[in-house]
C-alpha cells in the first residue's frame, strides 16, 4: 500500500477571518433592524387605514337610514394594533376605545388610536377618516411622516367633525 500525503496547508479559518465575518454581520444587522422597525410601523398604519376605511360603507348606510353612531352596526371586529378596541364605540360610549365614531349631522369622524400590539413608534397616535357635509371622505393621521401611507395626510391635530366640516382641509402647508 502506498501512503498518500495530504497537503498540510490551510485547514479552516483564521481568527481574523472569523472576526471580519462577525463584523460584517453586525454592520448588516445595525442597518436592517431599524429599517425593519420602520417597515412594521408603516405597515400597521396602512393596515389600520384600510380596516377603518372599510367602515365608511356602513357609516354611509347609517347616515342614509338616519341612525346615530350608537345605533349603527358597523360590523367592526377587534384589531390588535388599536388601544382596547373590542367594540366600536360611538361618541356616547363609555371607556376608552381604540376606535371611536362621531356623527354630527352629515359630518362623521372615525378615529382610531394606536396601542395594544402597535409599534412603539406609533403607540398613542391617531388615524382618522372624516366625512365632510358634502360626502367627501379624507384620511388624516398624527403619526410621523415616515409612517404615513399614501392617501392619508400627516397633521399635528385631527379635524373636529362635530363642526360640520364643509370641505377637505388644505394640507399643502404640511
N, C-alpha and C positions, 0 to 999 in steps of 0.2 A: 504494500500500500504506500501510496505517496502522500506525504504530508502537504496540505495546502496551507500556505501562509497568507493570512489576511492582512490587508493594509491597515496599519495601526494609526492612520491619520485621525481626522476629527471624528469623534464618537459622541454626538449630542450637541447641545447648545451651550455656549459660554454664558457666564453670569451677566455680562454686559448685553448680550443679545436678548436675554430674558428681561432685563431691566428696560430695554428700549421698547419691547412689546408691551410691557405693563404701562409705560409712559404714554404710548400711543393710545392704548385702550382708555386710559384716564382722561386724555385730552378729548377723545371722541365722546366719552360719557359726559364730560363737562359741557359740551356743546349740545348733545342730544337731549339730556334731561330737561333743561329749561324750555327747549323747543317743544318737547312732548307736553309739558305742563301748559304751555300756551295753546297747543292744539286741543287739549282736553277742555280747557275753559271755553275756547271758541266753539267747539262742537256742542257743549252744554247750552250755551246761549242760543245757538242756532236751533237746537232741539226744542228748547222752551218756546222760541219764536214760532216754530211750526205747531207745537202742541196747543199753545194758547190761541194762535191764529186760526186753528181748526174750529174753535168755539164761536167764530164770527157768524157762521151759518145759523147755529142755534140761537145766537143773540138776535139776528135779523128776524128769525121766526117769532121770537118772543115779543119783539117790538111790533111786528105786524099784528099779533094777537092782543096787544095792549097789556102784556104781563109785566109785573115788576121783577126785579132781579131775584127777589126771594121766592117768587112763584115760577120762575123759569127753570126748566130742566135742561141744563147744559150738556149732560152726558159726560161730565168730567170724571176721569179716573186719576188716581194719585200719580204724582211724578216725584221720583226720589231726589231730584235736584232742587225742589222747592221747599220752603220752610213750612213744615206742618200742613201740607196741602192734602188732606184726606178727602175733603169735600169742598166744592166751590161755595164760597160764602158771598152773599150779597152785602151791600154796604151796611145793612142792618144786622149782619151776622155777628155772633159773639166769638170772642177769642181772636187769636192772630192766625190768619190763614195765609198760606203761601200764594193763593190766588184769590183775588177779590174782584167782583163785578159791581160797577156803579152805573145806574141808569139815571139820566137827568133829561127828561122828555125824550128827544131823539138823539141826544149825545150819550155815548157809552164809553166806559173805560174798562178794560180787562187787564188788571195789574198783577203780575207775578213777582214774588220776592224770592230770590235765590237763597238757599240754605240746605239743610239736610246733607246730601252727598255731593253738593256742588263744590267746585274747586274753590280753594281759599281765596283766589284772586277775584272771584265774583260773589262770594258769600255776602249777603246783606244788600246787594244791588238789586235793581228792579228792571223789569221789562214790561212795557205797556202797549197794548193795542187800543187805539182811540178811534171812535166813530164820530165824525162831525155831524151837525144837524142836516147837512146836505147828503149824507150817506157815504161819504168817503172814509176809508179806513187808513190809518197810518200807524207805524210802529216807532217807538222811541225807547231808549234804554239809558240807564245810568252806569252801565259797565264801561270799562276803559275802551278806548277806540281800538286797541289791539284785539279785542274780543268781539267787537260789534259786527254782526253779519250784514251782508249786502241787503238793502231793503229796509234797514232799521237805522234810525238816526240816533247818534250819541248826544245826550243832553245832561246838564247838571241837575235839572229839576224837571219832574214829569208834568205834563199838561193836566190841568184840573178839568175833567169833562163835565163837572157839575155846573160850569159856567156857560153851558150851551154853546159849545165851540162851533163857529160857522165855517171855518176853513182850516186847512192843514197849515200848521206853523211853518215859517221860513227858517230852515236850518242852515242856510248858506253861510251864516256868520260863524257856525261851529267848526 
